[in-house]
Amino acid sequence: MKAVKLIRRVADALIVVLFAALVVLVLIQVFTRTFHMSQTWIDEISKFVFVWLTYLGGSVTVSRGMNITFDLILESVKGKTFKILFTLVNICTLIFLVAMLVLGSQNAWANRVQTSTMTNVNMGLMNLAIPIGCVLMIGAQIEYYFRTLKEREEEDAK
């Protein structure tokens, strides 16, 4: 459990750093465009940071239960019906995330020989955001599933 918390803290810190970097990069780009000195490499790096931020940030969304689910239906049922429906929703989500993990890994591998136009960054490394983000989201989804079931059982026992 300590390893999961450590990974979560590292991911959270990385998300904060990426978000701050994105804000700084976009501000620099706005100022340079204002003075007609646009830097194309900033656009490229901003896109890379945004992609990494999106996939790593997805794990935060999943861990808080804020991902797209059938909340209206799930909140209206109780007991065994809730467990069955909640389990089905989580299985579907995990299937989707595993498919994204596999396809994202294949994409990163296929693009490992390409470099970006302006910055010569390896595109395989940039595309690793997908499988790394998916691994974090899978872990967060599993943790969220068990935590929610436990909370629901405690509510139903009251």
C-alpha positions as a Markdown table, in Angstrom:
| # | Residue | x | y | z |
|---|---|---|---|---|
| 1 | Met | 0.0 | 0.0 | 0.0 |
| 2 | Lys | 2.9 | 2.3 | 0.7 |
| 3 | Ala | 4.1 | 1.8 | -2.9 |
| 4 | Val | 0.7 | 2.8 | -4.3 |
| 5 | Lys | 0.7 | 6.0 | -2.2 |
| 6 | Leu | 4.2 | 6.8 | -3.3 |
| 7 | Ile | 3.3 | 6.4 | -6.9 |
| 8 | Arg | 0.2 | 8.5 | -6.4 |
| 9 | Arg | 2.3 | 11.3 | -4.8 |
| 10 | Val | 4.9 | 11.2 | -7.5 |
| 11 | Ala | 2.1 | 11.3 | -10.2 |
| 12 | Asp | 0.4 | 14.2 | -8.4 |
| 13 | Ala | 3.7 | 16.2 | -8.1 |
| 14 | Leu | 4.4 | 15.5 | -11.8 |
| 15 | Ile | 0.9 | 16.7 | -12.7 |
| 16 | Val | 1.5 | 20.0 | -10.8 |
| 17 | Val | 4.9 | 20.5 | -12.5 |
| 18 | Leu | 3.4 | 19.8 | -15.9 |
| 19 | Phe | 0.5 | 22.2 | -15.4 |
| 20 | Ala | 2.8 | 24.9 | -14.2 |
| 21 | Ala | 5.1 | 24.3 | -17.2 |
| 22 | Leu | 2.2 | 24.5 | -19.5 |
| 23 | Val | 1.0 | 27.8 | -18.1 |
| 24 | Val | 4.5 | 29.3 | -18.4 |
| 25 | Leu | 5.0 | 28.0 | -21.9 |
| 26 | Val | 1.7 | 29.4 | -23.1 |
| 27 | Leu | 2.3 | 32.7 | -21.4 |
| 28 | Ile | 5.7 | 33.0 | -23.1 |
| 29 | Gln | 4.1 | 32.1 | -26.4 |
| 30 | Val | 1.5 | 34.8 | -25.9 |
| 31 | Phe | 4.1 | 37.5 | -25.1 |
| 32 | Thr | 6.4 | 36.5 | -28.0 |
| 33 | Arg | 3.5 | 36.6 | -30.4 |
| 34 | Thr | 2.5 | 40.0 | -29.1 |
| 35 | Phe | 5.9 | 41.3 | -30.2 |
| 36 | His | 5.9 | 39.3 | -33.5 |
| 37 | Met | 8.7 | 37.0 | -32.3 |
| 38 | Ser | 6.7 | 33.8 | -32.2 |
| 39 | Gln | 8.7 | 30.7 | -31.2 |
| 40 | Thr | 7.4 | 27.5 | -32.9 |
| 41 | Trp | 9.2 | 25.2 | -30.6 |
| 42 | Ile | 7.0 | 26.5 | -27.7 |
| 43 | Asp | 3.9 | 25.3 | -29.5 |
| 44 | Glu | 5.4 | 21.9 | -30.0 |
| 45 | Ile | 6.6 | 21.5 | -26.4 |
| 46 | Ser | 3.2 | 22.8 | -25.1 |
| 47 | Lys | 1.4 | 20.1 | -27.0 |
| 48 | Phe | 3.6 | 17.4 | -25.6 |
| 49 | Val | 3.2 | 18.7 | -22.1 |
| 50 | Phe | -0.6 | 18.9 | -22.6 |
| 51 | Val | -0.8 | 15.3 | -23.8 |
| 52 | Trp | 1.2 | 14.1 | -20.8 |
| 53 | Leu | -0.9 | 16.2 | -18.4 |
| 54 | Thr | -4.1 | 14.7 | -19.9 |
| 55 | Tyr | -3.1 | 11.1 | -19.5 |
| 56 | Leu | -1.5 | 11.5 | -16.1 |
| 57 | Gly | -4.3 | 13.7 | -14.9 |
| 58 | Gly | -6.8 | 11.0 | -16.0 |
| 59 | Ser | -5.6 | 8.9 | -13.0 |
| 60 | Val | -6.6 | 11.7 | -10.6 |
| 61 | Thr | -10.1 | 11.8 | -12.2 |
| 62 | Val | -10.5 | 8.1 | -12.0 |
| 63 | Ser | -9.3 | 7.9 | -8.4 |
| 64 | Arg | -11.9 | 10.5 | -7.4 |
| 65 | Gly | -14.7 | 8.7 | -9.3 |
| 66 | Met | -15.1 | 11.6 | -11.6 |
| 67 | Asn | -14.8 | 9.6 | -14.8 |
| 68 | Ile | -17.8 | 9.0 | -17.0 |
| 69 | Thr | -20.1 | 6.4 | -15.5 |
| 70 | Phe | -23.7 | 5.8 | -15.1 |
| 71 | Asp | -24.0 | 7.8 | -11.9 |
| 72 | Leu | -27.7 | 8.4 | -12.1 |
| 73 | Ile | -28.5 | 4.7 | -12.3 |
| 74 | Leu | -25.8 | 3.7 | -9.8 |
| 75 | Glu | -27.0 | 6.2 | -7.2 |
| 76 | Ser | -30.6 | 5.0 | -7.5 |
| 77 | Val | -29.9 | 1.3 | -6.6 |
| 78 | Lys | -28.8 | -0.3 | -3.5 |
| 79 | Gly | -27.4 | -3.6 | -2.1 |
| 80 | Lys | -26.7 | -6.5 | -4.4 |
| 81 | Thr | -28.1 | -4.6 | -7.5 |
| 82 | Phe | -25.5 | -1.8 | -6.9 |
| 83 | Lys | -22.7 | -4.3 | -6.5 |
| 84 | Ile | -23.6 | -6.0 | -9.8 |
| 85 | Leu | -24.0 | -2.8 | -11.8 |
| 86 | Phe | -21.0 | -1.1 | -10.3 |
| 87 | Thr | -18.9 | -4.2 | -11.0 |
| 88 | Leu | -20.1 | -4.3 | -14.6 |
| 89 | Val | -19.3 | -0.6 | -15.1 |
| 90 | Asn | -15.8 | -1.1 | -13.6 |
| 91 | Ile | -15.2 | -4.1 | -15.8 |
| 92 | Cys | -16.1 | -2.2 | -18.9 |
| 93 | Thr | -13.9 | 0.7 | -17.8 |
| 94 | Leu | -11.0 | -1.7 | -17.2 |
| 95 | Ile | -11.4 | -3.4 | -20.6 |
| 96 | Phe | -11.3 | 0.1 | -22.2 |
| 97 | Leu | -8.2 | 1.1 | -20.2 |
| 98 | Val | -6.4 | -2.2 | -21.0 |
| 99 | Ala | -7.2 | -1.8 | -24.7 |
| 100 | Met | -5.8 | 1.8 | -24.5 |
| 101 | Leu | -2.7 | 0.5 | -22.7 |
| 102 | Val | -2.1 | -2.2 | -25.4 |
| 103 | Leu | -2.7 | 0.2 | -28.4 |
| 104 | Gly | -0.9 | 3.0 | -26.7 |
| 105 | Ser | 2.1 | 0.8 | -26.1 |
| 106 | Gln | 2.0 | -0.3 | -29.8 |
| 107 | Asn | 1.8 | 3.3 | -30.9 |
| 108 | Ala | 4.8 | 4.3 | -28.7 |
| 109 | Trp | 6.8 | 1.4 | -30.0 |
| 110 | Ala | 5.9 | 2.2 | -33.7 |
| 111 | Asn | 6.8 | 5.9 | -33.3 |
| 112 | Arg | 10.1 | 5.3 | -31.5 |
| 113 | Val | 12.1 | 5.9 | -34.7 |
| 114 | Gln | 10.5 | 9.3 | -35.3 |
| 115 | Thr | 11.4 | 12.7 | -34.0 |
| 116 | Ser | 9.4 | 15.8 | -33.7 |
| 117 | Thr | 9.8 | 18.5 | -36.3 |
| 118 | Met | 11.0 | 21.5 | -34.2 |
| 119 | Thr | 12.6 | 20.0 | -31.2 |
| 120 | Asn | 13.9 | 16.6 | -32.4 |
| 121 | Val | 12.2 | 14.9 | -29.4 |
| 122 | Asn | 11.7 | 11.2 | -29.8 |
| 123 | Met | 8.1 | 10.6 | -30.5 |
| 124 | Gly | 8.1 | 7.2 | -28.9 |
| 125 | Leu | 8.9 | 8.9 | -25.6 |
| 126 | Met | 6.2 | 11.4 | -26.1 |
| 127 | Asn | 3.7 | 8.7 | -26.9 |
| 128 | Leu | 4.6 | 6.8 | -23.7 |
| 129 | Ala | 2.1 | 9.1 | -22.0 |
| 130 | Ile | -0.7 | 6.9 | -23.2 |
| 131 | Pro | 0.5 | 3.5 | -21.6 |
| 132 | Ile | 1.9 | 5.2 | -18.5 |
| 133 | Gly | -1.3 | 7.1 | -18.0 |
| 134 | Cys | -3.3 | 4.0 | -18.6 |
| 135 | Val | -1.4 | 2.0 | -16.0 |
| 136 | Leu | -2.0 | 4.7 | -13.5 |
| 137 | Met | -5.7 | 4.9 | -14.4 |
| 138 | Ile | -6.0 | 1.1 | -14.1 |
| 139 | Gly | -4.5 | 1.2 | -10.7 |
| 140 | Ala | -6.7 | 4.1 | -9.7 |
| 141 | Gln | -9.8 | 2.3 | -11.1 |
| 142 | Ile | -9.1 | -0.8 | -9.1 |
| 143 | Glu | -8.5 | 1.2 | -5.9 |
| 144 | Tyr | -11.6 | 3.3 | -6.5 |
| 145 | Tyr | -13.7 | 0.1 | -7.0 |
| 146 | Phe | -12.8 | -1.5 | -3.7 |
| 147 | Arg | -12.9 | 1.8 | -1.8 |
| 148 | Thr | -16.4 | 2.5 | -3.1 |
| 149 | Leu | -17.7 | -1.0 | -2.4 |
| 150 | Lys | -16.4 | -0.7 | 1.2 |
| 151 | Glu | -18.0 | 2.7 | 1.6 |
| 152 | Arg | -21.3 | 1.5 | 0.2 |
| 153 | Glu | -21.3 | -1.5 | 2.5 |
| 154 | Glu | -20.7 | 0.7 | 5.5 |
| 155 | Glu | -23.6 | 3.0 | 4.4 |
| 156 | Asp | -25.9 | 0.1 | 4.0 |
| 157 | Ala | -25.0 | -1.3 | 7.4 |
| 158 | Lys | -26.1 | 1.9 | 9.1 |
